Amino acid sequence: MGFTVRGLPILQAQPGRVWWVGNSTTVLPGCVGGSDVNPGTYNRPLATIDFAVGKCVANQVDIIIVKPGHA
């Protein structure tokens, strides 16, 4: 599984998951605002860092990425 940051592909080499968090009121086309019922993807991020931490699995090296504009 991989993702891009500013168009640069980043490969995920660890077994964990990537959780996106963002609650900005401004969203890109095709994206929705952050909500803790979302799956935590780039286009459907979680709303809170605390909820993302709760989704992480111990010893799996999960990554939480906070989107710009998160408050």
C-alpha positions in Angstrom: 0.0 0.0 0.0 1.3 3.4 -0.8 0.2 7.1 -0.8 1.5 10.3 -2.2 2.5 13.6 -0.6 2.4 16.5 -3.0 2.5 14.1 -5.9 5.5 12.2 -4.5 4.7 8.5 -4.0 5.5 7.2 -0.5 5.6 3.5 -0.1 4.4 2.1 3.2 7.0 -0.5 4.2 5.6 -1.4 7.6 2.6 -3.7 8.3 0.5 -1.1 9.9 -2.2 1.1 8.5 -2.3 4.8 7.6 -5.0 6.8 9.4 -5.9 10.3 8.0 -7.3 13.0 10.4 -8.8 16.3 9.3 -11.6 18.4 10.5 -11.1 21.5 8.3 -14.2 23.2 7.0 -12.5 23.6 3.6 -12.2 20.3 1.7 -10.9 19.4 -1.8 -13.3 18.2 -4.5 -14.1 14.5 -4.0 -13.4 14.7 -0.3 -15.7 14.9 2.7 -15.2 16.6 6.0 -13.7 14.7 8.9 -16.0 12.4 10.9 -15.2 9.6 13.3 -17.6 7.4 11.4 -15.4 7.8 8.2 -12.9 5.0 7.4 -9.9 7.3 8.0 -8.8 7.5 4.4 -7.4 10.6 2.7 -10.8 11.4 1.0 -12.8 10.4 4.1 -10.7 11.3 7.1 -11.4 10.8 10.8 -12.3 14.0 12.8 -10.1 13.6 15.9 -6.5 12.4 16.6 -7.8 10.7 19.7 -10.2 8.5 17.7 -7.3 7.7 15.2 -5.1 6.6 18.2 -7.9 4.3 19.3 -7.9 2.7 15.8 -4.2 1.9 16.0 -3.1 -1.6 16.7 -0.3 -2.2 19.2 3.1 -3.2 17.6 1.8 -2.7 14.0 3.6 0.6 13.4 0.4 2.4 12.3 0.8 6.0 11.0 -1.5 8.9 11.8 -1.3 11.8 9.3 -3.0 15.1 10.2 -4.3 17.0 7.2 -3.5 20.8 6.8 -6.1 23.0 8.5 -6.9 20.5 11.2 -7.9 22.4 14.4 
